[in-house]
Amino acid sequence: MDLTLVAVPYDLGREGVGSGRGPAAYLKGGAAEALRARGHDVEVVTARRSAPFGSELEAVLDVDAAVAALVAVAAADGRLPLVLAGNCNVTLGVRAGLLAAGVDGDPAQGRLTTIWLDAHGDFNTPETTATGYLDGMPLAMLTGRAFPETWVSLGGQPQSETLTLHAGGRDLDPAEADALAASRVTVVSGAEVRARGLGEALAPALDELAGHAGTGRPPAYLHVDIDVLDPSVAPAVGFPSLGGLTLAELLAALEMTGARFELRALSLTSFAPESAVGGSTLECGITVLAAAAEVAARLPAATRR
Ligand SMILES: [Mn+2]
């Protein structure tokens, strides 16, 4: 499989701080070598902000424009973009890049879905947030609920909520949880996973999502905030939340996604190497990258273009 590792070394637009150190830590920790050892062709590129830091929102969109350009080139070339980033805001750039590469362009193959695995809702808006924290809003931004002007600057269209699944959430603000429950996003909460088991909780939701997207195996973009894992498994994150997935459950979610969708991109965020002993989190992340490459490699090459 031809892979493009896209490093996005920013935490809310600030370079090399907090979770913005995660991408370099993955690369220094052997992410590219681990993928090459499994037989993949791996290129590594880095997204860079083009202008000095102004505001968080400006800087995030600046970085996302760079991410979109790199993802578009990789996807158009039949490579699988594996995007390593500080924050979940990177999803805007990944989606914009996939759209630019025409991944959403063939209705016969189904429309592009987003599957979002995260301990947090990331669904706050300026109206519901208690703190104003911008990285509490990326799923709301992706779906056009928050800062809809984003999609004017990035190009492309917001992700339809009907084609969006959020799974593994267990730490949501009350107003955010209400908004998510009232939305058209399919939700599989962390509590449901714990109560029913991952397979039983997730399979019907993925089936429903695939049904909304079209016939055959529609294209999917999988976003993994590594904090969806339990902190006992992956402790080095900025906002750990108990009751999360095991690594085996996360890998099973990837397999279940691959069984129903064509995996067209993966993003992996929130690894903050200095927030705890980073080793196991690093290993988990690299394992997720390898699993995504393996799932995507099962597709015939022609469908990746
Ligand atoms: Mn997140």
Boltz pocket constraint, residues with backbone or C-beta under 6 A from the ligand:
constraints:
  - pocket:
      binder: B
      contacts: [[A, 88], [A, 118], [A, 120], [A, 122], [A, 135], [A, 225], [A, 270]]
      max_distance: 6.0
